[in-house]
Amino acid sequence: MRDKRVKKEPGYSWIKYKGKVHVFSADDQSSPFLGQIYAELEKLNCKMIEEGYIPDMSSILHDVEESEKIKMLNHHRI
């Protein structure tokens, strides 16, 4: 894409929390609640794994440890 000078517009996600809609994109670090957001996501991820969720890491081509791949998957969804 870089060679052809194609620029991809970022995708956005929305979440409604306490009656207010929050919009964010991947790697968005602008929220004053960033720490709480990541802490809550970590709790949800742990619960998903406890319930039997097995992440599909076949799309991660980086040569890193399994735990790092899981972090990459989790943060990609944010």
PDB file with SEQRES, HELIX, SHEET and CRYST1 records, atoms N, CA, C and O in Angstrom:
SEQRES   1 A   78  MET ARG ASP LYS ARG VAL LYS LYS GLU PRO GLY TYR SER          
SEQRES   2 A   78  TRP ILE LYS TYR LYS GLY LYS VAL HIS VAL PHE SER ALA          
SEQRES   3 A   78  ASP ASP GLN SER SER PRO PHE LEU GLY GLN ILE TYR ALA          
SEQRES   4 A   78  GLU LEU GLU LYS LEU ASN CYS LYS MET ILE GLU GLU GLY          
SEQRES   5 A   78  TYR ILE PRO ASP MET SER SER ILE LEU HIS ASP VAL GLU          
SEQRES   6 A   78  GLU SER GLU LYS ILE LYS MET LEU ASN HIS HIS ARG ILE          
HELIX    1 AA1 LEU A   34  GLU A   50  1                                  17    
HELIX    2 AA2 GLU A   66  HIS A   76  1                                  11    
SHEET    1 AA1 2 TYR A  12  TYR A  17  0                                        
SHEET    2 AA1 2 LYS A  20  SER A  25 -1                                        
CRYST1    1.000    1.000    1.000  90.00  90.00  90.00 P 1           1          
ATOM      1  N   MET A   1       0.821  -1.187   0.000  1.00  0.00           N  
ATOM      2  CA  MET A   1       0.000   0.000   0.000  1.00  0.00           C  
ATOM      3  C   MET A   1       0.865   1.251   0.000  1.00  0.00           C  
ATOM      4  O   MET A   1       0.538   2.242  -0.654  1.00  0.00           O  
ATOM      5  N   ARG A   2       1.960   1.203   0.729  1.00  0.00           N  
ATOM      6  CA  ARG A   2       2.835   2.376   0.771  1.00  0.00           C  
ATOM      7  C   ARG A   2       3.425   2.694  -0.598  1.00  0.00           C  
ATOM      8  O   ARG A   2       3.533   3.856  -0.990  1.00  0.00           O  
ATOM      9  N   ASP A   3       3.808   1.627  -1.326  1.00  0.00           N  
ATOM     10  CA  ASP A   3       4.399   1.823  -2.652  1.00  0.00           C  
ATOM     11  C   ASP A   3       3.434   2.540  -3.592  1.00  0.00           C  
ATOM     12  O   ASP A   3       3.849   3.337  -4.433  1.00  0.00           O  
ATOM     13  N   LYS A   4       2.160   2.252  -3.443  1.00  0.00           N  
ATOM     14  CA  LYS A   4       1.158   2.858  -4.320  1.00  0.00           C  
ATOM     15  C   LYS A   4       0.555   4.124  -3.712  1.00  0.00           C  
ATOM     16  O   LYS A   4      -0.354   4.728  -4.283  1.00  0.00           O  
ATOM     17  N   ARG A   5       1.074   4.520  -2.541  1.00  0.00           N  
ATOM     18  CA  ARG A   5       0.616   5.726  -1.823  1.00  0.00           C  
ATOM     19  C   ARG A   5      -0.876   5.691  -1.513  1.00  0.00           C  
ATOM     20  O   ARG A   5      -1.576   6.700  -1.587  1.00  0.00           O  
ATOM     21  N   VAL A   6      -1.330   4.503  -1.165  1.00  0.00           N  
ATOM     22  CA  VAL A   6      -2.723   4.330  -0.763  1.00  0.00           C  
ATOM     23  C   VAL A   6      -2.793   4.516   0.746  1.00  0.00           C  
ATOM     24  O   VAL A   6      -2.012   3.929   1.495  1.00  0.00           O  
ATOM     25  N   LYS A   7      -3.728   5.328   1.175  1.00  0.00           N  
ATOM     26  CA  LYS A   7      -3.882   5.576   2.606  1.00  0.00           C  
ATOM     27  C   LYS A   7      -5.202   4.974   3.076  1.00  0.00           C  
ATOM     28  O   LYS A   7      -6.260   5.245   2.508  1.00  0.00           O  
ATOM     29  N   LYS A   8      -5.124   4.161   4.113  1.00  0.00           N  
ATOM     30  CA  LYS A   8      -6.305   3.512   4.667  1.00  0.00           C  
ATOM     31  C   LYS A   8      -6.882   4.384   5.774  1.00  0.00           C  
ATOM     32  O   LYS A   8      -6.168   4.840   6.666  1.00  0.00           O  
ATOM     33  N   GLU A   9      -8.167   4.600   5.696  1.00  0.00           N  
ATOM     34  CA  GLU A   9      -8.839   5.329   6.763  1.00  0.00           C  
ATOM     35  C   GLU A   9      -8.996   4.397   7.966  1.00  0.00           C  
ATOM     36  O   GLU A   9      -9.335   3.225   7.798  1.00  0.00           O  
ATOM     37  N   PRO A  10      -8.755   4.899   9.165  1.00  0.00           N  
ATOM     38  CA  PRO A  10      -8.880   4.022  10.337  1.00  0.00           C  
ATOM     39  C   PRO A  10     -10.337   3.640  10.602  1.00  0.00           C  
ATOM     40  O   PRO A  10     -11.260   4.412  10.346  1.00  0.00           O  
ATOM     41  N   GLY A  11     -10.511   2.429  11.120  1.00  0.00           N  
ATOM     42  CA  GLY A  11     -11.835   1.993  11.539  1.00  0.00           C  
ATOM     43  C   GLY A  11     -12.090   2.461  12.968  1.00  0.00           C  
ATOM     44  O   GLY A  11     -11.149   2.620  13.745  1.00  0.00           O  
ATOM     45  N   TYR A  12     -13.319   2.675  13.309  1.00  0.00           N  
ATOM     46  CA  TYR A  12     -13.661   3.147  14.643  1.00  0.00           C  
ATOM     47  C   TYR A  12     -14.620   2.181  15.321  1.00  0.00           C  
ATOM     48  O   TYR A  12     -15.381   1.472  14.662  1.00  0.00           O  
ATOM     49  N   SER A  13     -14.571   2.164  16.635  1.00  0.00           N  
ATOM     50  CA  SER A  13     -15.493   1.379  17.449  1.00  0.00           C  
ATOM     51  C   SER A  13     -16.238   2.337  18.364  1.00  0.00           C  
ATOM     52  O   SER A  13     -15.743   3.411  18.706  1.00  0.00           O  
ATOM     53  N   TRP A  14     -17.433   1.927  18.750  1.00  0.00           N  
ATOM     54  CA  TRP A  14     -18.231   2.724  19.658  1.00  0.00           C  
ATOM     55  C   TRP A  14     -18.614   1.861  20.844  1.00  0.00           C  
ATOM     56  O   TRP A  14     -18.844   0.659  20.708  1.00  0.00           O  
ATOM     57  N   ILE A  15     -18.679   2.492  22.012  1.00  0.00           N  
ATOM     58  CA  ILE A  15     -19.159   1.794  23.208  1.00  0.00           C  
ATOM     59  C   ILE A  15     -20.003   2.785  24.014  1.00  0.00           C  
ATOM     60  O   ILE A  15     -19.647   3.955  24.159  1.00  0.00           O  
ATOM     61  N   LYS A  16     -21.101   2.301  24.521  1.00  0.00           N  
ATOM     62  CA  LYS A  16     -21.944   3.128  25.367  1.00  0.00           C  
ATOM     63  C   LYS A  16     -21.650   2.764  26.811  1.00  0.00           C  
ATOM     64  O   LYS A  16     -21.784   1.607  27.210  1.00  0.00           O  
ATOM     65  N   TYR A  17     -21.250   3.753  27.587  1.00  0.00           N  
ATOM     66  CA  TYR A  17     -20.896   3.528  28.987  1.00  0.00           C  
ATOM     67  C   TYR A  17     -21.525   4.623  29.826  1.00  0.00           C  
ATOM     68  O   TYR A  17     -21.284   5.810  29.605  1.00  0.00           O  
ATOM     69  N   LYS A  18     -22.330   4.214  30.787  1.00  0.00           N  
ATOM     70  CA  LYS A  18     -23.039   5.146  31.673  1.00  0.00           C  
ATOM     71  C   LYS A  18     -23.790   6.208  30.884  1.00  0.00           C  
ATOM     72  O   LYS A  18     -23.757   7.394  31.214  1.00  0.00           O  
ATOM     73  N   GLY A  19     -24.477   5.748  29.820  1.00  0.00           N  
ATOM     74  CA  GLY A  19     -25.331   6.633  29.045  1.00  0.00           C  
ATOM     75  C   GLY A  19     -24.620   7.525  28.047  1.00  0.00           C  
ATOM     76  O   GLY A  19     -25.267   8.332  27.380  1.00  0.00           O  
ATOM     77  N   LYS A  20     -23.309   7.402  27.927  1.00  0.00           N  
ATOM     78  CA  LYS A  20     -22.558   8.239  26.990  1.00  0.00           C  
ATOM     79  C   LYS A  20     -21.858   7.345  25.969  1.00  0.00           C  
ATOM     80  O   LYS A  20     -21.289   6.314  26.327  1.00  0.00           O  
ATOM     81  N   VAL A  21     -21.902   7.746  24.693  1.00  0.00           N  
ATOM     82  CA  VAL A  21     -21.259   6.990  23.622  1.00  0.00           C  
ATOM     83  C   VAL A  21     -19.819   7.476  23.468  1.00  0.00           C  
ATOM     84  O   VAL A  21     -19.563   8.674  23.347  1.00  0.00           O  
ATOM     85  N   HIS A  22     -18.883   6.523  23.474  1.00  0.00           N  
ATOM     86  CA  HIS A  22     -17.457   6.817  23.309  1.00  0.00           C  
ATOM     87  C   HIS A  22     -16.999   6.199  21.998  1.00  0.00           C  
ATOM     88  O   HIS A  22     -17.303   5.041  21.713  1.00  0.00           O  
ATOM     89  N   VAL A  23     -16.268   6.968  21.199  1.00  0.00           N  
ATOM     90  CA  VAL A  23     -15.760   6.514  19.902  1.00  0.00           C  
ATOM     91  C   VAL A  23     -14.243   6.447  19.979  1.00  0.00           C  
ATOM     92  O   VAL A  23     -13.603   7.355  20.509  1.00  0.00           O  
ATOM     93  N   PHE A  24     -13.664   5.362  19.447  1.00  0.00           N  
ATOM     94  CA  PHE A  24     -12.214   5.220  19.496  1.00  0.00           C  
ATOM     95  C   PHE A  24     -11.740   4.344  18.346  1.00  0.00           C  
ATOM     96  O   PHE A  24     -12.527   3.630  17.723  1.00  0.00           O  
ATOM     97  N   SER A  25     -10.452   4.409  18.078  1.00  0.00           N  
ATOM     98  CA  SER A  25      -9.851   3.571  17.034  1.00  0.00           C  
ATOM     99  C   SER A  25      -8.727   2.753  17.656  1.00  0.00           C  
ATOM    100  O   SER A  25      -8.372   2.955  18.818  1.00  0.00           O  
ATOM    101  N   ALA A  26      -8.169   1.828  16.877  1.00  0.00           N  
ATOM    102  CA  ALA A  26      -7.064   1.003  17.371  1.00  0.00           C  
ATOM    103  C   ALA A  26      -5.905   1.890  17.797  1.00  0.00           C  
ATOM    104  O   ALA A  26      -5.602   2.884  17.136  1.00  0.00           O  
ATOM    105  N   ASP A  27      -5.264   1.538  18.889  1.00  0.00           N  
ATOM    106  CA  ASP A  27      -4.132   2.276  19.454  1.00  0.00           C  
ATOM    107  C   ASP A  27      -4.484   3.685  19.897  1.00  0.00           C  
ATOM    108  O   ASP A  27      -3.591   4.515  20.062  1.00  0.00           O  
ATOM    109  N   ASP A  28      -5.759   3.974  20.095  1.00  0.00           N  
ATOM    110  CA  ASP A  28      -6.179   5.290  20.587  1.00  0.00           C  
ATOM    111  C   ASP A  28      -5.788   5.411  22.051  1.00  0.00           C  
ATOM    112  O   ASP A  28      -6.231   4.620  22.883  1.00  0.00           O  
ATOM    113  N   GLN A  29      -4.975   6.379  22.359  1.00  0.00           N  
ATOM    114  CA  GLN A  29      -4.476   6.570  23.723  1.00  0.00           C  
ATOM    115  C   GLN A  29      -5.048   7.838  24.371  1.00  0.00           C  
ATOM    116  O   GLN A  29      -4.528   8.296  25.389  1.00  0.00           O  
ATOM    117  N   SER A  30      -6.110   8.408  23.793  1.00  0.00           N  
ATOM    118  CA  SER A  30      -6.588   9.722  24.225  1.00  0.00           C  
ATOM    119  C   SER A  30      -7.530   9.701  25.422  1.00  0.00           C  
ATOM    120  O   SER A  30      -7.758  10.744  26.034  1.00  0.00           O  
ATOM    121  N   SER A  31      -8.075   8.560  25.767  1.00  0.00           N  
ATOM    122  CA  SER A  31      -9.055   8.516  26.848  1.00  0.00           C  
ATOM    123  C   SER A  31      -8.404   8.715  28.213  1.00  0.00           C  
ATOM    124  O   SER A  31      -7.366   8.119  28.501  1.00  0.00           O  
ATOM    125  N   PRO A  32      -9.010   9.550  29.052  1.00  0.00           N  
ATOM    126  CA  PRO A  32      -8.501   9.683  30.422  1.00  0.00           C  
ATOM    127  C   PRO A  32      -8.766   8.424  31.253  1.00  0.00           C  
ATOM    128  O   PRO A  32      -8.250   8.292  32.363  1.00  0.00           O  
ATOM    129  N   PHE A  33      -9.564   7.508  30.722  1.00  0.00           N  
ATOM    130  CA  PHE A  33      -9.912   6.268  31.410  1.00  0.00           C  
ATOM    131  C   PHE A  33      -9.159   5.073  30.838  1.00  0.00           C  
ATOM    132  O   PHE A  33      -9.574   3.931  31.038  1.00  0.00           O  
ATOM    133  N   LEU A  34      -8.076   5.314  30.140  1.00  0.00           N  
ATOM    134  CA  LEU A  34      -7.344   4.261  29.449  1.00  0.00           C  
ATOM    135  C   LEU A  34      -6.963   3.111  30.383  1.00  0.00           C  
ATOM    136  O   LEU A  34      -7.139   1.946  30.027  1.00  0.00           O  
ATOM    137  N   GLY A  35      -6.455   3.415  31.546  1.00  0.00           N  
ATOM    138  CA  GLY A  35      -6.063   2.387  32.518  1.00  0.00           C  
ATOM    139  C   GLY A  35      -7.233   1.510  32.922  1.00  0.00           C  
ATOM    140  O   GLY A  35      -7.114   0.286  32.977  1.00  0.00           O  
ATOM    141  N   GLN A  36      -8.371   2.147  33.206  1.00  0.00           N  
ATOM    142  CA  GLN A  36      -9.559   1.387  33.604  1.00  0.00           C  
ATOM    143  C   GLN A  36     -10.091   0.540  32.444  1.00  0.00           C  
ATOM    144  O   GLN A  36     -10.550  -0.584  32.649  1.00  0.00           O  
ATOM    145  N   ILE A  37     -10.027   1.084  31.233  1.00  0.00           N  
ATOM    146  CA  ILE A  37     -10.500   0.346  30.061  1.00  0.00           C  
ATOM    147  C   ILE A  37      -9.678  -0.919  29.879  1.00  0.00           C  
ATOM    148  O   ILE A  37     -10.236  -2.004  29.713  1.00  0.00           O  
ATOM    149  N   TYR A  38      -8.349  -0.789  29.908  1.00  0.00           N  
ATOM    150  CA  TYR A  38      -7.496  -1.957  29.720  1.00  0.00           C  
ATOM    151  C   TYR A  38      -7.644  -2.952  30.869  1.00  0.00           C  
ATOM    152  O   TYR A  38      -7.574  -4.161  30.650  1.00  0.00           O  
ATOM    153  N   ALA A  39      -7.848  -2.463  32.080  1.00  0.00           N  
ATOM    154  CA  ALA A  39      -8.047  -3.359  33.220  1.00  0.00           C  
ATOM    155  C   ALA A  39      -9.332  -4.159  33.047  1.00  0.00           C  
ATOM    156  O   ALA A  39      -9.358  -5.360  33.317  1.00  0.00           O  
ATOM    157  N   GLU A  40     -10.397  -3.502  32.600  1.00  0.00           N  
ATOM    158  CA  GLU A  40     -11.670  -4.194  32.389  1.00  0.00           C  
ATOM    159  C   GLU A  40     -11.559  -5.196  31.238  1.00  0.00           C  
ATOM    160  O   GLU A  40     -12.092  -6.302  31.323  1.00  0.00           O  
ATOM    161  N   LEU A  41     -10.873  -4.814  30.172  1.00  0.00           N  
ATOM    162  CA  LEU A  41     -10.671  -5.741  29.058  1.00  0.00           C  
ATOM    163  C   LEU A  41      -9.872  -6.965  29.487  1.00  0.00           C  
ATOM    164  O   LEU A  41     -10.147  -8.077  29.036  1.00  0.00           O  
ATOM    165  N   GLU A  42      -8.891  -6.767  30.350  1.00  0.00           N  
ATOM    166  CA  GLU A  42      -8.100  -7.897  30.851  1.00  0.00           C  
ATOM    167  C   GLU A  42      -8.978  -8.849  31.656  1.00  0.00           C  
ATOM    168  O   GLU A  42      -8.841 -10.067  31.541  1.00  0.00           O  
ATOM    169  N   LYS A  43      -9.883  -8.297  32.474  1.00  0.00           N  
ATOM    170  CA  LYS A  43     -10.814  -9.135  33.235  1.00  0.00           C  
ATOM    171  C   LYS A  43     -11.707  -9.940  32.287  1.00  0.00           C  
ATOM    172  O   LYS A  43     -11.922 -11.135  32.486  1.00  0.00           O  
ATOM    173  N   LEU A  44     -12.225  -9.262  31.250  1.00  0.00           N  
ATOM    174  CA  LEU A  44     -13.088  -9.944  30.285  1.00  0.00           C  
ATOM    175  C   LEU A  44     -12.338 -11.040  29.546  1.00  0.00           C  
ATOM    176  O   LEU A  44     -12.873 -12.128  29.335  1.00  0.00           O  
ATOM    177  N   ASN A  45     -11.103 -10.759  29.152  1.00  0.00           N  
ATOM    178  CA  ASN A  45     -10.300 -11.768  28.461  1.00  0.00           C  
ATOM    179  C   ASN A  45     -10.043 -12.981  29.347  1.00  0.00           C  
ATOM    180  O   ASN A  45     -10.124 -14.118  28.882  1.00  0.00           O  
ATOM    181  N   CYS A  46      -9.739 -12.749  30.606  1.00  0.00           N  
ATOM    182  CA  CYS A  46      -9.515 -13.864  31.544  1.00  0.00           C  
ATOM    183  C   CYS A  46     -10.783 -14.697  31.692  1.00  0.00           C  
ATOM    184  O   CYS A  46     -10.727 -15.927  31.706  1.00  0.00           O  
ATOM    185  N   LYS A  47     -11.922 -14.023  31.802  1.00  0.00           N  
ATOM    186  CA  LYS A  47     -13.183 -14.744  31.938  1.00  0.00           C  
ATOM    187  C   LYS A  47     -13.486 -15.562  30.684  1.00  0.00           C  
ATOM    188  O   LYS A  47     -13.967 -16.691  30.781  1.00  0.00           O  
ATOM    189  N   MET A  48     -13.207 -14.997  29.505  1.00  0.00           N  
ATOM    190  CA  MET A  48     -13.434 -15.722  28.258  1.00  0.00           C  
ATOM    191  C   MET A  48     -12.584 -16.991  28.210  1.00  0.00           C  
ATOM    192  O   MET A  48     -13.071 -18.050  27.812  1.00  0.00           O  
ATOM    193  N   ILE A  49     -11.325 -16.890  28.609  1.00  0.00           N  
ATOM    194  CA  ILE A  49     -10.427 -18.044  28.605  1.00  0.00           C  
ATOM    195  C   ILE A  49     -10.889 -19.085  29.620  1.00  0.00           C  
ATOM    196  O   ILE A  49     -10.849 -20.284  29.344  1.00  0.00           O  
ATOM    197  N   GLU A  50     -11.330 -18.624  30.802  1.00  0.00           N  
ATOM    198  CA  GLU A  50     -11.862 -19.542  31.811  1.00  0.00           C  
ATOM    199  C   GLU A  50     -13.079 -20.303  31.276  1.00  0.00           C  
ATOM    200  O   GLU A  50     -13.290 -21.466  31.622  1.00  0.00           O  
ATOM    201  N   GLU A  51     -13.869 -19.648  30.438  1.00  0.00           N  
ATOM    202  CA  GLU A  51     -15.078 -20.257  29.877  1.00  0.00           C  
ATOM    203  C   GLU A  51     -14.787 -21.135  28.658  1.00  0.00           C  
ATOM    204  O   GLU A  51     -15.699 -21.737  28.092  1.00  0.00           O  
ATOM    205  N   GLY A  52     -13.503 -21.206  28.252  1.00  0.00           N  
ATOM    206  CA  GLY A  52     -13.143 -22.108  27.170  1.00  0.00           C  
ATOM    207  C   GLY A  52     -12.736 -21.459  25.860  1.00  0.00           C  
ATOM    208  O   GLY A  52     -12.450 -22.158  24.888  1.00  0.00           O  
ATOM    209  N   TYR A  53     -12.705 -20.141  25.817  1.00  0.00           N  
ATOM    210  CA  TYR A  53     -12.300 -19.447  24.588  1.00  0.00           C  
ATOM    211  C   TYR A  53     -10.842 -19.752  24.270  1.00  0.00           C  
ATOM    212  O   TYR A  53      -9.977 -19.670  25.142  1.00  0.00           O  
ATOM    213  N   ILE A  54     -10.577 -20.105  23.016  1.00  0.00           N  
ATOM    214  CA  ILE A  54      -9.213 -20.351  22.557  1.00  0.00           C  
ATOM    215  C   ILE A  54      -8.939 -19.379  21.413  1.00  0.00           C  
ATOM    216  O   ILE A  54      -9.545 -19.503  20.349  1.00  0.00           O  
ATOM    217  N   PRO A  55      -8.042 -18.418  21.607  1.00  0.00           N  
ATOM    218  CA  PRO A  55      -7.785 -17.438  20.548  1.00  0.00           C  
ATOM    219  C   PRO A  55      -7.154 -18.077  19.322  1.00  0.00           C  
ATOM    220  O   PRO A  55      -6.303 -18.958  19.440  1.00  0.00           O  
ATOM    221  N   ASP A  56      -7.575 -17.627  18.138  1.00  0.00           N  
ATOM    222  CA  ASP A  56      -7.012 -18.100  16.873  1.00  0.00           C  
ATOM    223  C   ASP A  56      -5.824 -17.210  16.537  1.00  0.00           C  
ATOM    224  O   ASP A  56      -6.000 -16.068  16.113  1.00  0.00           O  
ATOM    225  N   MET A  57      -4.630 -17.723  16.723  1.00  0.00           N  
ATOM    226  CA  MET A  57      -3.414 -16.937  16.514  1.00  0.00           C  
ATOM    227  C   MET A  57      -2.773 -17.197  15.161  1.00  0.00           C  
ATOM    228  O   MET A  57      -1.634 -16.796  14.924  1.00  0.00           O  
ATOM    229  N   SER A  58      -3.502 -17.871  14.267  1.00  0.00           N  
ATOM    230  CA  SER A  58      -2.938 -18.188  12.954  1.00  0.00           C  
ATOM    231  C   SER A  58      -2.681 -16.946  12.105  1.00  0.00           C  
ATOM    232  O   SER A  58      -1.871 -16.986  11.179  1.00  0.00           O  
ATOM    233  N   SER A  59      -3.363 -15.847  12.414  1.00  0.00           N  
ATOM    234  CA  SER A  59      -3.176 -14.630  11.621  1.00  0.00           C  
ATOM    235  C   SER A  59      -1.983 -13.796  12.090  1.00  0.00           C  
ATOM    236  O   SER A  59      -1.603 -12.833  11.425  1.00  0.00           O  
ATOM    237  N   ILE A  60      -1.389 -14.159  13.232  1.00  0.00           N  
ATOM    238  CA  ILE A  60      -0.245 -13.406  13.752  1.00  0.00           C  
ATOM    239  C   ILE A  60       1.029 -14.032  13.212  1.00  0.00           C  
ATOM    240  O   ILE A  60       1.376 -15.163  13.552  1.00  0.00           O  
ATOM    241  N   LEU A  61       1.709 -13.289  12.378  1.00  0.00           N  
ATOM    242  CA  LEU A  61       2.896 -13.817  11.713  1.00  0.00           C  
ATOM    243  C   LEU A  61       4.197 -13.402  12.395  1.00  0.00           C  
ATOM    244  O   LEU A  61       5.278 -13.777  11.941  1.00  0.00           O  
ATOM    245  N   HIS A  62       4.105 -12.639  13.470  1.00  0.00           N  
ATOM    246  CA  HIS A  62       5.295 -12.206  14.195  1.00  0.00           C  
ATOM    247  C   HIS A  62       5.908 -13.380  14.953  1.00  0.00           C  
ATOM    248  O   HIS A  62       5.189 -14.257  15.433  1.00  0.00           O  
ATOM    249  N   ASP A  63       7.209 -13.395  15.058  1.00  0.00           N  
ATOM    250  CA  ASP A  63       7.923 -14.456  15.783  1.00  0.00           C  
ATOM    251  C   ASP A  63       8.073 -14.030  17.240  1.00  0.00           C  
ATOM    252  O   ASP A  63       9.130 -13.557  17.658  1.00  0.00           O  
ATOM    253  N   VAL A  64       6.986 -14.207  18.010  1.00  0.00           N  
ATOM    254  CA  VAL A  64       6.968 -13.819  19.423  1.00  0.00           C  
ATOM    255  C   VAL A  64       6.329 -14.940  20.246  1.00  0.00           C  
ATOM    256  O   VAL A  64       5.739 -15.868  19.692  1.00  0.00           O  
ATOM    257  N   GLU A  65       6.451 -14.846  21.552  1.00  0.00           N  
ATOM    258  CA  GLU A  65       5.879 -15.833  22.467  1.00  0.00           C  
ATOM    259  C   GLU A  65       4.352 -15.850  22.361  1.00  0.00           C  
ATOM    260  O   GLU A  65       3.733 -14.874  21.937  1.00  0.00           O  
ATOM    261  N   GLU A  66       3.757 -16.987  22.759  1.00  0.00           N  
ATOM    262  CA  GLU A  66       2.306 -17.139  22.728  1.00  0.00           C  
ATOM    263  C   GLU A  66       1.605 -16.033  23.519  1.00  0.00           C  
ATOM    264  O   GLU A  66       0.607 -15.478  23.058  1.00  0.00           O  
ATOM    265  N   SER A  67       2.124 -15.712  24.710  1.00  0.00           N  
ATOM    266  CA  SER A  67       1.492 -14.689  25.538  1.00  0.00           C  
ATOM    267  C   SER A  67       1.500 -13.332  24.840  1.00  0.00           C  
ATOM    268  O   SER A  67       0.553 -12.557  24.973  1.00  0.00           O  
ATOM    269  N   GLU A  68       2.556 -13.048  24.104  1.00  0.00           N  
ATOM    270  CA  GLU A  68       2.641 -11.789  23.363  1.00  0.00           C  
ATOM    271  C   GLU A  68       1.641 -11.779  22.203  1.00  0.00           C  
ATOM    272  O   GLU A  68       1.044 -10.746  21.900  1.00  0.00           O  
ATOM    273  N   LYS A  69       1.464 -12.926  21.563  1.00  0.00           N  
ATOM    274  CA  LYS A  69       0.486 -13.028  20.484  1.00  0.00           C  
ATOM    275  C   LYS A  69      -0.926 -12.757  21.010  1.00  0.00           C  
ATOM    276  O   LYS A  69      -1.719 -12.077  20.361  1.00  0.00           O  
ATOM    277  N   ILE A  70      -1.226 -13.293  22.186  1.00  0.00           N  
ATOM    278  CA  ILE A  70      -2.544 -13.066  22.793  1.00  0.00           C  
ATOM    279  C   ILE A  70      -2.739 -11.584  23.061  1.00  0.00           C  
ATOM    280  O   ILE A  70      -3.813 -11.042  22.798  1.00  0.00           O  
ATOM    281  N   LYS A  71      -1.710 -10.921  23.584  1.00  0.00           N  
ATOM    282  CA  LYS A  71      -1.811  -9.475  23.818  1.00  0.00           C  
ATOM    283  C   LYS A  71      -2.048  -8.733  22.508  1.00  0.00           C  
ATOM    284  O   LYS A  71      -2.855  -7.805  22.455  1.00  0.00           O  
ATOM    285  N   MET A  72      -1.348  -9.136  21.455  1.00  0.00           N  
ATOM    286  CA  MET A  72      -1.529  -8.487  20.160  1.00  0.00           C  
ATOM    287  C   MET A  72      -2.967  -8.645  19.663  1.00  0.00           C  
ATOM    288  O   MET A  72      -3.554  -7.696  19.144  1.00  0.00           O  
ATOM    289  N   LEU A  73      -3.523  -9.821  19.818  1.00  0.00           N  
ATOM    290  CA  LEU A  73      -4.907 -10.049  19.413  1.00  0.00           C  
ATOM    291  C   LEU A  73      -5.864  -9.206  20.234  1.00  0.00           C  
ATOM    292  O   LEU A  73      -6.769  -8.574  19.689  1.00  0.00           O  
ATOM    293  N   ASN A  74      -5.667  -9.195  21.532  1.00  0.00           N  
ATOM    294  CA  ASN A  74      -6.563  -8.440  22.410  1.00  0.00           C  
ATOM    295  C   ASN A  74      -6.521  -6.953  22.103  1.00  0.00           C  
ATOM    296  O   ASN A  74      -7.566  -6.304  22.069  1.00  0.00           O  
ATOM    297  N   HIS A  75      -5.361  -6.412  21.884  1.00  0.00           N  
ATOM    298  CA  HIS A  75      -5.239  -4.977  21.651  1.00  0.00           C  
ATOM    299  C   HIS A  75      -5.653  -4.595  20.249  1.00  0.00           C  
ATOM    300  O   HIS A  75      -6.016  -3.444  20.006  1.00  0.00           O  
ATOM    301  N   HIS A  76      -5.609  -5.532  19.321  1.00  0.00           N  
ATOM    302  CA  HIS A  76      -6.065  -5.235  17.960  1.00  0.00           C  
ATOM    303  C   HIS A  76      -7.566  -4.964  17.947  1.00  0.00           C  
ATOM    304  O   HIS A  76      -8.054  -4.165  17.149  1.00  0.00           O  
ATOM    305  N   ARG A  77      -8.288  -5.633  18.834  1.00  0.00           N  
ATOM    306  CA  ARG A  77      -9.741  -5.444  18.878  1.00  0.00           C  
ATOM    307  C   ARG A  77     -10.101  -4.126  19.526  1.00  0.00           C  
ATOM    308  O   ARG A  77     -11.233  -3.675  19.350  1.00  0.00           O  
ATOM    309  N   ILE A  78      -9.211  -3.471  20.269  1.00  0.00           N  
ATOM    310  CA  ILE A  78      -9.513  -2.259  21.012  1.00  0.00           C  
ATOM    311  C   ILE A  78      -9.562  -1.066  20.116  1.00  0.00           C  
ATOM    312  O   ILE A  78      -9.806   0.047  20.583  1.00  0.00           O  
TER     313      ILE A  78                                                      
END                                                                             
